[in-house]
Amino acid sequence: MDFQKVKNVRLYETIIEQIKQMVDRGEIQPGDKFPSERELMEKLGVSRAVLREAFRVLESRGLVESKPGGGRYLRKVSGFQLNGSTSMALERFALVDVVEAREIVEVKVARLAAERATDQEIENLLALNEEFHGNRKNLVEYREKDRDLAFHMALAEMAHNFMLREMVSLMLSLTKDLREKAILDYDDWIVLCEQHSDIVRAIVGRNGDDAAYKMSLHMESLRRDILKKKLMQ
């Protein structure tokens, strides 16, 4: 018999999914104000604490905006008309925001990693590069176990700056929450992971300028691929 592990789903996560369904049904349009907390509590059958936690997460993911004293609003993307899944489209644009921030931080991280990595860290990076990058069979495991994000986290560790490490950790967490892999085409994702080898070679060569440049190209490719499927015309 085939059994699957039971996922522990927190109550606020089910509320997030219900809110996304409300958005996709058109009950709330981008730019619209959400109903009051009391109304949503009654409609969803949850406590104020659970509802606020759900909105806190949605705000942290860039899908909902709060205005002090003015309530909560579904994010509006100027100049675009949403087609298909509205919630997925908003996640796509929130992910672009995260990528822009990642580029600012991770280009510097790549430069510092090339300058500061220990010999042991370089050896570990080479081993990872040889096992996964460019090997499409192993890249399947790389994808399923989120080792692409682990790669970027490893570079942050190699920069030996605790603040940059924490910033990268937060952005990678958002990347995962915004379902980057569900948004990217699989073939595009493979190419992006293969680009990691270019970054590795620059870091191993202790070339900070080249490492920063290759990371910049990588982030530009990621942003372009996220926007490639035109959910927004």
Sequence and secondary structure as in RCSB ss.txt:
>XXXX:A:sequence
MDFQKVKNVRLYETIIEQIKQMVDRGEIQPGDKFPSERELMEKLGVSRAVLREAFRVLESRGLVESKPGGGRYLR
KVSGFQLNGSTSMALERFALVDVVEAREIVEVKVARLAAERATDQEIENLLALNEEFHGNRKNLVEYREKDRDLA
FHMALAEMAHNFMLREMVSLMLSLTKDLREKAILDYDDWIVLCEQHSDIVRAIVGRNGDDAAYKMSLHMESLRRD
ILKKKLMQ
>XXXX:A:secstr
          HHHHHHHHHHHHHHTTSS TT B   HHHHHHHHT  HHHHHHHHHHHHHTTSEEEETTTEEEE 
  TT  B S HHHHHHHHHHHHHHHHHHHHHHHHHHHHHHH  HHHHHHHHHHHHHTTT HHHHHHHHHTTHHHH
HHHHHHHHTT HHHHHHHHHHHHHHHHTTHHHHS HHHHHHHHHTHHHHHHHHHTT HHHHHHHHHHHHHHHHHH
HHHS SB 
